[in-house]
Amino acid sequence: MKKSILILIACIAFGTFTSNAQSIFGKWKTIDDETGKEKSIVEIYKVDGKAYAKIVQLLEKGKEDKLCDLCKGENKNKPIKGMVIINGLSEDGDEWNDAKILDPKTGKEYKCYITLDGDNKLKVRGYIGFALLGRTQYWHKI
């Protein structure tokens, strides 16, 4: 009987630690939703309770040092590598939202939200106005 109780407690503790281990934070490989090709490595990090994402590596051959020539404002003609593309997502239950995402390919900014889609997959939704008008990418944990 004691052995069964110990095994049950161990299973509950393991399940708790495993579910808490899932996180949006870390490095993610981005996949172009139009071409299916790997584009970049993005690091998501936390500052003052908000989530930010920056590009740490470009994976397309010949574009490793590409500049954001279509960006506006302070990002205009800046290197894409090192650029912060998500600014200040707020946690809202299982979703992170209330921020903008920059698409360096077009230089446009969109509202966005992100959610975990399993242990190693992140759903990133960029949209205009409301979430039905937009596009989704899936990033993969590395």
BELMO-V32906 format. One record per residue. N is the residue number from 1. RES is the residue in one letter. SS is DSSP state (hx for helix, st for strand, lp for the rest). Layout:
BEGIN
((N:RES:SS) (N:RES:SS))
END
This chain:
BEGIN
((1:M:lp) (2:K:hx) (3:K:hx) (4:S:hx) (5:I:hx) (6:L:hx) (7:I:hx) (8:L:hx) (9:I:hx) (10:A:hx) (11:C:hx) (12:I:hx) (13:A:hx) (14:F:hx) (15:G:hx) (16:T:hx) (17:F:hx) (18:T:hx) (19:S:hx) (20:N:hx) (21:A:hx) (22:Q:lp) (23:S:lp) (24:I:lp) (25:F:lp) (26:G:st) (27:K:st) (28:W:st) (29:K:st) (30:T:st) (31:I:st) (32:D:lp) (33:D:lp) (34:E:lp) (35:T:lp) (36:G:lp) (37:K:lp) (38:E:st) (39:K:st) (40:S:st) (41:I:st) (42:V:st) (43:E:st) (44:I:st) (45:Y:st) (46:K:st) (47:V:st) (48:D:lp) (49:G:lp) (50:K:st) (51:A:st) (52:Y:st) (53:A:st) (54:K:st) (55:I:st) (56:V:st) (57:Q:st) (58:L:st) (59:L:lp) (60:E:lp) (61:K:lp) (62:G:lp) (63:K:lp) (64:E:lp) (65:D:lp) (66:K:lp) (67:L:st) (68:C:lp) (69:D:lp) (70:L:lp) (71:C:lp) (72:K:lp) (73:G:hx) (74:E:hx) (75:N:hx) (76:K:lp) (77:N:lp) (78:K:lp) (79:P:st) (80:I:lp) (81:K:lp) (82:G:lp) (83:M:lp) (84:V:st) (85:I:st) (86:I:st) (87:N:st) (88:G:st) (89:L:st) (90:S:st) (91:E:st) (92:D:st) (93:G:lp) (94:D:lp) (95:E:st) (96:W:st) (97:N:st) (98:D:st) (99:A:st) (100:K:st) (101:I:st) (102:L:st) (103:D:st) (104:P:lp) (105:K:lp) (106:T:lp) (107:G:lp) (108:K:st) (109:E:st) (110:Y:st) (111:K:st) (112:C:st) (113:Y:st) (114:I:st) (115:T:st) (116:L:st) (117:D:lp) (118:G:lp) (119:D:lp) (120:N:lp) (121:K:st) (122:L:st) (123:K:st) (124:V:st) (125:R:st) (126:G:st) (127:Y:st) (128:I:lp) (129:G:lp) (130:F:lp) (131:A:lp) (132:L:lp) (133:L:lp) (134:G:st) (135:R:st) (136:T:st) (137:Q:st) (138:Y:st) (139:W:st) (140:H:st) (141:K:st) (142:I:lp))
END
